[in-house]
Amino acid sequence: MHNAVVANTTDGHRTQEGDDKIKMHTHSYCCLDYAQIYDVVRYKLHRMRKKLKDELEDKNTVQEYICPNCGRRYNALDASSLMSLVDEYFHCENCDGELVAESDKLVAQEGGDGDDNARRRRREKLKDTLQKMK
């Protein structure tokens, strides 16, 4: 195989005995499998639409809780064992901070105070995003 490369680089010209320098050219090529890329993009868009629809229909049955102090996350099953008997709230096992539901945190980040108007605005925003995707 090496001889074939040398033969191709000399372009049919014979080298003289004193000419020890043979130029070797290395080329790298890259190709994209467009069919696979197309399928991956379609799948990602499908998953995004499904997630938006599920959130609009409130299919998120397993709620997550976040500790605002240390950032640790708990699902609803784990948080049930962390309920405090003193104040009946969920408390983090690391820093003993009061856990906040993930949906309430999202509403608070959007400038809402956790009321129905903030949830309604979030729902309208999700509907608008879903419509833009379609």
N, C-alpha and C positions, 0 to 999 in steps of 0.2 A: 504494500500500500504506500509505503514511503517513496518507492521508486516512481509510482504513478504521480504522486504530488510533485516530485522533483521534475518529472517529465512535463507536467502541466505548467509549472512555473517558468521553465526555460523557453516555452513556446516553440519547441522544435529546433532551437538553436543549440548547437553543441558548444559546450564550454571549453575553453582552452585549459591546458594543464595547469597554468599558473593562476587561473581565476578560481579561487577557492570559495568566493562569496556567491552563494546562490540565494536569491531573494525568495523568501517564503512568505506567502500571503495567507493570513487567516481571516476568514469572514464568519461572523456569527449571524444567524438568522432567527427570527422570531415569527411565530404565526399564531393567530387567534382562531379558536374554534367558534365561529359566529353562531352556529346552531346551538351550541351549549350555552353561550352567553345569552342568547335570546331566551332560552328556556329558564335560565337563572333569573333574569330580569322579570319575566312574566310571573315566576313563582314568588319573588319578593313583592311584587305589586299585589298579587293575590293575597299574600299573608298580611300586608298592610291594610287592604280593604276588609279582610276578615276581622282583624283586630279592631278597626274602627267600628264595624258593625256590632261586634260583641260588646264593645264599650257603650255604644248607643243603646243596646238592648239590655244592658246591665247583666251580662252573663258572667261577670267576674265574681264567682261565688266564693273564692278563697281571697279574702282581703288581707293585705299586708300592713304591718305596723312598723314604724320607724322610730328609733330613739333620736330625738333632736340633739342630744348632747354628744353621743359617740357615733351616731350614724348606723348602728347595727339594725338589721332587718329581721322581722319575725313574721311568719304567716299566722293565720288565725288559729291553727291547731297548736302551734308553739306558744302563742300569746295566752291561751287559756290557762296554761300552767303558771303564768307570771302575774296573775291577778292578786292584788294586795287586799288583805282582809280589812285593813284600816280605812282606806278611802275608796275601795272597789274600782280602782283603775289598774291598767296594765303597767308594770314597772320593768325597766331593763334590768337584766341580771348582772350586767357589768357595772353600770354607774347609778343604778336605782332611779333613773330619770323616767318621767311619765311618757309612755309610748303614744304616738300620734298615728291615726289611720292614714294610709297613703293617699286615699281619695281626698281627705280633708286637707292634707298638705298641698296637693295640687291646686285645690280651690283657693287656699290661702296664698299661694305663690302668684296666682292670677289677680290678686288684689281684692278678692272677695272676702267676706267675713264668715263664710260657711253657711250662708242662708240659701233659700231657694232661688233667689235671683242669680247668685254666682253659679249655682249648678245649671240653671237654665242657660246662662251665657256660655258655659262650657259645652253644654249639649248642642247649642246652636253653632258653636265653633267647630265641633266634631262633624256636624251635618254639612257645614260649608266645606270642610276639608275633604270629606267623602265625595261631595258633589264635584269638587275640582278634580279629584282623582279619576272620576268616571269620565 
